[in-house]
Amino acid sequence: MFRLLTLCSVSALAASAASEKPRVDRFQLMDHSFNSPLNFDNTLDLWTLTQAAVPAQKHIILSPQVAERTGHFWHKQPLTTANWELNVEFEVKGPQLTKSDGFALWFSEEPFDPRDQTKETWNLYGYKRNFKGTGIFFSTFDSYKRLNPQVSMAQNNGVSAYPSNLSSTGTSFDWRNRGTMIFRMATGPNGMIGQIKAANDVRWTEVFHVKERVKGDVFVGFSAYTGPEAGSPGKKADAVMIKGLSVFNLDMRKAGEANSQTDTEDVKKARELLEHATKNHAEQIEQVRQLTTLLSHHVEQLAPREREQLAQLAKLSQRVRDLSGRVSTLSKEVSGHMQASNGGKGSAMLEQMKFEMDGMRAHFNHHNENHKQTVQRIASSLKTKSGSAGAAAEGQVRALKQHAAIMERTIRRQHSYSQMLFLLVLVIVASFAVFMWRRVHQLEKKHLF
């Protein structure tokens, strides 16, 4: 039952009494709502604060923690709608044993006039007992004068004094010294409902649900009385702080407040748009159902393709990672080979070796030519001397010829040996270059294919 009332309170209580059934939504009444930080623009210009009530940065101090104090906080303009929802955040803290009466939330059919205050008649939570309208009482004591916080609702015609001829109902709920509390209520043709909870709780507690309703054109206000000094421990009392107030209009045909920035014509247009949007409600539901079915089939068809694409993407990602690893390994191996070739200077060394070998070859060729010319000169000299010398020197000449022939053969052998050595070195260098080229080529094929 509680959940049903919670879910349906706004829609059930906001139906209009007119014959035509209106479209119901809600919009916030900004002039009657406020949040911290408070300033003259968003709060103080539209509200009346008297006696002990003072504004703070984050809340309104309705009454201080001092005994024998009264505070009032009233809006200057009335609510012009009878279908509304209200949420108020408050906190009450004080000594464990207190004499404070509590505070009240008023929906008065009369504007607040502080000049009418008298101590004898204005003693109902700081307001007059013959109020006209509706009052929500946050009482510290029950009807037996026991310390038992509760929330109740009462209505009066402005003639009788409380508690005569009043219908009231309520329930016990401890709202003292529990941090921030939230009270909400909604009113409409079907009556009123009020609920309360701690700000950090989830579950709401229903404190009243009646058929009576709050009339239109009422003034919203708060009042509090901290109790007499006699009997108050240390002359201390309960401090009441109003931290925030949100009021919502549930009747889209009315602006809801006199100074509302929402034009009535705009409200009417918004209502027409809502009615047009929901005219063919059944047709829209069928279209949504068909669209949902179409999307479901589409998802079923695309799901296998998406899974296949994801698998291919995973394979490609793995190949990319493998290729990255191979490239890294190739870089390390090439770097190692370059370091083995004296820090990457192998090609320069090969060129230097080739240059030195060419120089040695030219030196050997030049040296051999000199030896050949020397031998030829000796041979010519011997021939000349052999023609003019006698028989005694002929033997010496032959010996010199033999010795020259031996020297010439030796020179030729050395020349051939130097040629072969040069060719061998060239072959070794060429083989090493071919080996290095093939090694690098194999590494490239290994890592790329």
C-alpha positions as CSV (number, residue, x, y, z in Angstrom):
1,M,0.0,0.0,0.0
2,F,2.8,2.4,0.9
3,R,4.6,1.8,-2.4
4,L,1.4,2.3,-4.4
5,L,0.8,5.6,-2.7
6,T,4.4,6.7,-3.2
7,L,4.4,6.0,-6.9
8,C,0.9,7.4,-7.6
9,S,0.8,10.3,-5.2
10,V,1.6,13.0,-7.7
11,S,-0.6,11.7,-10.5
12,A,-3.5,10.8,-8.3
13,L,-3.6,14.0,-6.3
14,A,-2.9,16.3,-9.2
15,A,-6.0,15.5,-11.3
16,S,-8.1,18.6,-12.0
17,A,-11.7,19.0,-10.8
18,A,-12.7,20.4,-14.2
19,S,-14.9,18.3,-16.5
20,E,-12.2,18.0,-19.2
21,K,-9.3,15.7,-18.2
22,P,-6.0,17.7,-18.5
23,R,-2.6,16.5,-19.4
24,V,-0.5,16.6,-16.1
25,D,3.2,17.2,-15.8
26,R,5.1,19.4,-13.4
27,F,7.5,22.3,-13.5
28,Q,9.3,24.0,-10.7
29,L,8.0,27.3,-9.3
30,M,11.3,29.1,-9.0
31,D,10.0,32.1,-7.0
32,H,8.8,29.7,-4.2
33,S,11.9,27.5,-4.4
34,F,15.4,28.1,-3.0
35,N,18.7,26.4,-2.4
36,S,22.0,27.6,-1.0
37,P,23.8,29.8,-1.3
38,L,21.1,32.3,-0.3
39,N,21.2,35.9,-1.4
40,F,18.9,38.8,-2.0
41,D,18.3,37.9,-5.6
42,N,17.2,34.2,-5.2
43,T,15.6,34.3,-1.7
44,L,15.5,37.3,0.5
45,D,13.7,39.7,-1.9
46,L,10.7,37.3,-2.1
47,W,10.5,36.3,1.6
48,T,9.8,38.0,4.9
49,L,12.1,37.2,7.9
50,T,11.1,38.6,11.3
51,Q,12.1,38.3,14.9
52,A,14.7,35.6,15.5
53,A,14.8,34.3,11.9
54,V,18.0,35.2,10.1
55,P,19.5,34.1,6.8
56,A,22.8,32.3,6.7
57,Q,25.0,31.3,3.7
58,K,23.6,27.7,3.4
59,H,20.3,27.8,5.2
60,I,17.6,29.9,7.0
61,I,17.9,29.9,10.8
62,L,14.2,29.9,11.7
63,S,14.9,29.9,15.4
64,P,18.3,29.9,17.3
65,Q,19.4,27.5,20.0
66,V,18.2,30.0,22.7
67,A,15.0,29.7,24.7
68,E,12.1,32.2,24.5
69,R,12.7,33.0,20.8
70,T,10.2,33.1,17.9
71,G,11.0,33.1,14.2
72,H,9.0,33.7,11.0
73,F,9.9,33.0,7.4
74,W,7.0,33.8,5.0
75,H,6.7,34.2,1.2
76,K,5.3,37.5,0.0
77,Q,3.3,36.1,-2.9
78,P,0.7,33.3,-3.0
79,L,0.7,30.1,-4.8
80,T,-1.9,30.5,-7.6
81,T,-2.4,26.7,-8.2
82,A,-4.2,24.1,-6.0
83,N,-2.3,21.2,-7.5
84,W,1.3,21.2,-6.4
85,E,4.1,19.2,-4.8
86,L,6.5,20.5,-2.1
87,N,9.8,19.2,-0.8
88,V,11.5,20.9,2.2
89,E,14.9,20.1,3.7
90,F,15.4,21.0,7.4
91,E,17.4,20.2,10.4
92,V,16.6,20.5,14.1
93,K,19.2,20.1,16.8
94,G,19.2,20.9,20.5
95,P,19.6,19.4,24.0
96,Q,18.3,16.0,24.7
97,L,15.7,17.4,27.2
98,T,14.1,20.4,25.6
99,K,11.2,22.7,26.2
100,S,10.9,23.8,22.5
101,D,7.5,23.3,21.0
102,G,8.8,22.6,17.5
103,F,7.9,24.4,14.3
104,A,5.2,24.6,11.6
105,L,4.8,24.8,7.9
106,W,1.9,27.0,6.9
107,F,-0.3,27.3,3.8
108,S,-2.3,30.3,4.9
109,E,-5.1,31.9,3.0
110,E,-4.1,35.2,4.5
111,P,-0.9,37.1,3.9
112,F,1.6,37.4,6.8
113,D,1.3,40.6,8.8
114,P,3.8,40.9,11.7
115,R,2.0,43.9,13.1
116,D,-0.8,41.6,14.3
117,Q,1.4,39.6,16.6
118,T,0.4,39.3,20.3
119,K,2.0,37.0,22.8
120,E,-1.4,35.8,24.0
121,T,-2.8,34.8,20.6
122,W,0.3,34.1,18.6
123,N,1.4,31.1,20.6
124,L,0.9,28.2,18.1
125,Y,4.5,27.4,17.1
126,G,4.9,31.2,17.0
127,Y,1.8,31.8,14.8
128,K,-1.8,32.7,15.7
129,R,-4.2,30.0,16.9
130,N,-7.1,31.2,14.7
131,F,-5.1,30.7,11.5
132,K,-7.0,30.3,8.2
133,G,-5.7,27.6,6.0
134,T,-3.6,24.4,6.5
135,G,-0.8,23.8,9.0
136,I,1.8,21.0,9.1
137,F,3.0,20.7,12.7
138,F,6.4,19.3,13.6
139,S,5.6,18.8,17.3
140,T,8.3,18.0,19.9
141,F,5.7,16.7,22.3
142,D,2.6,14.5,21.9
143,S,-0.9,15.2,23.3
144,Y,0.2,13.8,26.6
145,K,3.1,16.3,26.9
146,R,5.7,13.5,26.5
147,L,8.9,14.1,24.5
148,N,7.7,12.3,21.4
149,P,8.4,14.1,18.0
150,Q,5.6,13.7,15.5
151,V,4.2,15.2,12.3
152,S,0.5,16.2,12.0
153,M,-1.8,18.2,9.8
154,A,-4.6,20.5,10.7
155,Q,-6.9,22.9,9.0
156,N,-8.9,25.9,10.3
157,N,-11.4,28.5,9.1
158,G,-9.7,31.5,10.7
159,V,-12.4,31.9,13.4
160,S,-11.9,29.0,15.8
161,A,-8.8,28.8,17.9
162,Y,-6.7,25.7,17.9
163,P,-7.5,22.9,18.9
164,S,-11.2,23.5,18.7
165,N,-13.2,22.2,15.8
166,L,-10.1,20.9,14.0
167,S,-9.6,17.6,12.1
168,S,-6.1,16.4,12.5
169,T,-4.1,13.3,11.8
170,G,-0.4,12.4,12.1
171,T,2.2,10.0,13.2
172,S,5.2,9.8,15.4
173,F,8.6,10.3,13.7
174,D,11.9,11.3,15.4
175,W,13.2,14.2,13.4
176,R,15.4,15.8,16.1
177,N,19.2,15.5,16.2
178,R,19.3,13.2,13.1
179,G,20.9,15.5,10.6
180,T,19.1,16.7,7.5
181,M,15.5,15.6,7.1
182,I,13.2,15.8,4.0
183,F,9.5,16.3,4.2
184,R,7.4,16.2,1.0
185,M,3.7,16.5,0.3
186,A,1.4,16.7,-2.7
187,T,-2.1,18.1,-2.9
188,G,-4.9,17.9,-5.5
189,P,-8.5,17.1,-6.0
190,N,-8.2,13.7,-4.3
191,G,-6.7,15.0,-1.1
192,M,-3.3,15.4,0.5
193,I,-0.4,13.0,1.3
194,G,2.7,13.8,3.4
195,Q,5.8,11.7,3.8
196,I,9.1,12.2,5.7
197,K,12.6,10.6,5.9
198,A,16.1,11.2,6.8
199,A,18.2,12.5,3.9
200,N,20.5,9.5,4.0
201,D,17.6,7.0,4.1
202,V,15.7,5.4,1.2
203,R,12.4,4.5,2.6
204,W,9.7,7.2,3.1
205,T,7.4,7.2,6.1
206,E,3.8,8.3,5.5
207,V,2.7,10.7,8.2
208,F,-0.8,11.6,6.8
209,H,-3.0,10.8,3.8
210,V,-6.4,12.6,3.9
211,K,-9.2,13.6,1.5
212,E,-9.0,17.3,2.5
213,R,-6.9,19.5,0.2
214,V,-5.1,22.8,0.3
215,K,-7.0,25.5,-1.4
216,G,-5.5,27.7,-4.1
217,D,-4.0,31.2,-3.5
218,V,-2.2,30.3,-0.2
219,F,0.9,31.9,1.3
220,V,3.7,29.5,2.2
221,G,5.4,30.2,5.5
222,F,7.4,28.7,8.5
223,S,7.2,29.6,12.2
224,A,8.9,28.3,15.3
225,Y,8.9,28.9,19.1
226,T,11.8,27.7,21.2
227,G,9.9,27.4,24.5
228,P,10.1,29.2,27.8
229,E,13.4,29.8,29.6
230,A,12.0,28.2,32.7
231,G,12.9,24.5,32.7
232,S,15.1,24.8,29.6
233,P,18.6,23.3,30.4
234,G,21.0,26.1,30.4
235,K,18.4,28.3,28.7
236,K,19.1,26.3,25.5
237,A,16.5,25.2,23.0
238,D,16.1,23.6,19.6
239,A,17.7,25.4,16.6
240,V,15.5,25.0,13.5
241,M,17.3,25.4,10.1
242,I,15.5,25.4,6.7
243,K,18.1,24.2,4.2
244,G,16.1,24.1,1.0
245,L,12.6,24.3,-0.5
246,S,11.3,23.1,-3.9
247,V,7.8,23.7,-5.0
248,F,6.4,22.1,-8.3
249,N,3.2,23.1,-10.1
250,L,1.3,20.0,-11.2
251,D,-1.4,21.9,-13.2
252,M,-0.1,22.7,-16.7
253,R,-3.0,25.2,-17.2
254,K,-1.7,27.7,-14.7
255,A,1.5,29.5,-14.1
256,G,1.4,28.6,-10.4
257,E,2.8,31.9,-8.9
258,A,2.1,35.6,-9.3
259,N,5.7,36.5,-10.3
260,S,6.3,33.4,-12.3
261,Q,8.6,33.8,-15.3
262,T,6.6,31.0,-17.0
263,D,4.0,32.6,-19.2
264,T,0.5,31.0,-19.0
265,E,0.4,30.9,-22.8
266,D,3.7,29.0,-22.7
267,V,2.1,26.5,-20.3
268,K,-0.9,26.1,-22.6
269,K,1.4,25.5,-25.6
270,A,3.4,22.9,-23.6
271,R,0.1,21.2,-22.6
272,E,-1.0,21.1,-26.3
273,L,2.3,19.7,-27.3
274,L,2.0,17.0,-24.7
275,E,-1.5,16.1,-25.8
276,H,-0.4,16.0,-29.4
277,A,2.5,13.8,-28.6
278,T,0.3,11.3,-26.8
279,K,-2.8,11.5,-29.0
280,N,-2.1,8.2,-30.8
281,H,-0.6,6.5,-27.8
282,A,-1.6,2.9,-28.9
283,E,-0.3,3.5,-32.4
284,Q,3.0,4.8,-31.1
285,I,3.3,1.7,-28.8
286,E,2.7,-0.5,-31.8
287,Q,5.3,1.4,-33.8
288,V,7.8,1.1,-31.0
289,R,7.1,-2.6,-30.8
290,Q,7.7,-3.1,-34.5
291,L,10.9,-1.0,-34.4
292,T,12.1,-3.1,-31.4
293,T,11.4,-6.3,-33.3
294,L,13.2,-5.0,-36.4
295,L,16.2,-3.9,-34.3
296,S,16.3,-7.3,-32.6
297,H,16.4,-9.1,-36.0
298,H,19.1,-6.8,-37.2
299,V,21.2,-7.4,-34.1
300,E,20.8,-11.2,-34.6
301,Q,22.0,-11.0,-38.2
302,L,24.9,-8.7,-37.4
303,A,26.1,-10.6,-34.3
304,P,27.9,-13.5,-36.2
305,R,29.5,-11.0,-38.6
306,E,30.7,-8.9,-35.7
307,R,32.1,-12.0,-34.0
308,E,34.0,-13.0,-37.1
309,Q,35.3,-9.5,-37.7
310,L,36.5,-9.4,-34.1
311,A,38.3,-12.8,-34.5
312,Q,40.0,-11.6,-37.7
313,L,40.9,-8.4,-35.9
314,A,42.4,-10.4,-33.1
315,K,44.5,-12.5,-35.6
316,L,45.7,-9.4,-37.3
317,S,46.7,-7.8,-34.0
318,Q,48.6,-11.0,-33.1
319,R,50.4,-10.9,-36.4
320,V,51.3,-7.3,-36.0
321,R,52.7,-8.1,-32.5
322,D,54.7,-11.0,-33.9
323,L,56.1,-8.9,-36.8
324,S,57.0,-6.1,-34.3
325,G,58.9,-8.7,-32.2
326,R,60.7,-10.0,-35.3
327,V,61.7,-6.5,-36.4
328,S,63.0,-5.9,-33.0
329,T,65.1,-9.1,-33.1
330,L,66.4,-8.2,-36.6
331,S,67.4,-4.8,-35.4
332,K,69.3,-6.4,-32.5
333,E,71.1,-8.9,-34.8
334,V,72.0,-6.3,-37.4
335,S,73.3,-4.2,-34.6
336,G,75.4,-7.1,-33.3
337,H,76.8,-7.8,-36.7
338,M,77.7,-4.1,-37.1
339,Q,79.4,-4.2,-33.7
340,A,81.3,-7.4,-34.7
341,S,82.5,-5.4,-37.8
342,N,84.2,-2.9,-35.5
343,G,81.2,-0.8,-34.6
344,G,79.7,-0.6,-38.1
345,K,83.0,0.3,-39.8
346,G,83.5,-3.0,-41.7
347,S,82.9,-1.6,-45.1
348,A,85.4,1.2,-44.5
349,M,88.0,-1.4,-43.4
350,L,87.4,-3.5,-46.5
351,E,88.0,-0.4,-48.6
352,Q,91.2,0.4,-46.7
353,M,92.4,-3.2,-47.1
354,K,91.7,-3.0,-50.9
355,F,93.6,0.3,-51.1
356,E,96.6,-1.1,-49.2
357,M,96.6,-4.2,-51.4
358,D,96.7,-2.1,-54.6
359,G,99.6,-0.2,-53.2
360,M,101.5,-3.4,-52.3
361,R,100.9,-4.7,-55.8
362,A,102.2,-1.5,-57.4
363,H,105.2,-1.6,-55.1
364,F,106.0,-5.2,-56.0
365,N,105.6,-4.5,-59.7
366,H,108.0,-1.5,-59.5
367,H,110.5,-3.6,-57.5
368,N,110.4,-6.4,-60.0
369,E,110.9,-4.1,-62.9
370,N,114.0,-2.6,-61.2
371,H,115.4,-6.1,-60.6
372,K,114.7,-7.1,-64.2
373,Q,116.5,-4.0,-65.5
374,T,119.5,-4.7,-63.1
375,V,119.7,-8.3,-64.3
376,Q,119.5,-7.2,-67.9
377,R,122.3,-4.7,-67.4
378,I,124.4,-7.4,-65.8
379,A,123.7,-9.8,-68.6
380,S,124.7,-7.2,-71.2
381,S,127.9,-6.4,-69.3
382,L,128.8,-10.1,-69.1
383,K,128.3,-10.5,-72.8
384,T,130.6,-7.6,-73.4
385,K,133.2,-8.8,-71.1
386,S,132.9,-12.4,-72.4
387,G,133.9,-11.2,-75.9
388,S,137.0,-9.3,-74.7
389,A,138.1,-11.5,-71.8
390,G,140.5,-14.4,-72.0
391,A,140.0,-18.0,-71.3
392,A,140.9,-17.5,-67.6
393,A,137.9,-15.2,-67.0
394,E,135.5,-17.2,-69.1
395,G,134.8,-19.5,-66.2
396,Q,134.0,-16.6,-63.9
397,V,131.7,-15.1,-66.5
398,R,129.8,-18.4,-66.8
399,A,129.5,-18.5,-63.0
400,L,128.1,-15.0,-63.0
401,K,125.6,-15.8,-65.7
402,Q,124.4,-18.8,-63.7
403,H,124.1,-16.7,-60.6
404,A,122.2,-14.0,-62.6
405,A,119.9,-16.6,-64.0
406,I,119.2,-17.9,-60.5
407,M,118.5,-14.4,-59.3
408,E,116.1,-13.8,-62.2
409,R,114.2,-17.0,-61.4
410,T,114.0,-16.1,-57.8
411,I,112.7,-12.6,-58.6
412,R,110.1,-14.2,-60.9
413,R,109.0,-16.6,-58.3
414,Q,108.7,-13.8,-55.7
415,H,106.7,-11.8,-58.2
416,S,104.4,-14.8,-58.9
417,Y,104.0,-15.4,-55.1
418,S,103.1,-11.7,-54.5
419,Q,100.5,-11.9,-57.3
420,M,99.0,-15.1,-55.9
421,L,99.0,-13.6,-52.3
422,F,97.2,-10.5,-53.6
423,L,94.6,-12.6,-55.5
424,L,94.1,-14.7,-52.4
425,V,93.5,-11.7,-50.2
426,L,91.0,-10.4,-52.8
427,V,89.2,-13.7,-52.8
428,I,89.0,-13.7,-49.0
429,V,87.7,-10.2,-48.9
430,A,85.1,-10.9,-51.6
431,S,84.1,-14.1,-49.9
432,F,83.6,-12.3,-46.6
433,A,81.5,-9.6,-48.3
434,V,79.3,-12.2,-50.0
435,F,78.9,-14.1,-46.7
436,M,77.8,-10.9,-44.9
437,W,75.4,-10.0,-47.7
438,R,73.9,-13.5,-47.7
439,R,73.6,-13.5,-43.9
440,V,71.8,-10.2,-43.9
441,H,69.5,-11.3,-46.8
442,Q,68.6,-14.5,-44.9
443,L,67.8,-12.5,-41.8
444,E,65.5,-10.2,-43.8
445,K,63.7,-13.2,-45.4
446,K,63.4,-14.8,-42.0
447,H,61.8,-11.8,-40.3
448,L,59.7,-10.6,-43.2
449,F,58.4,-13.9,-44.5
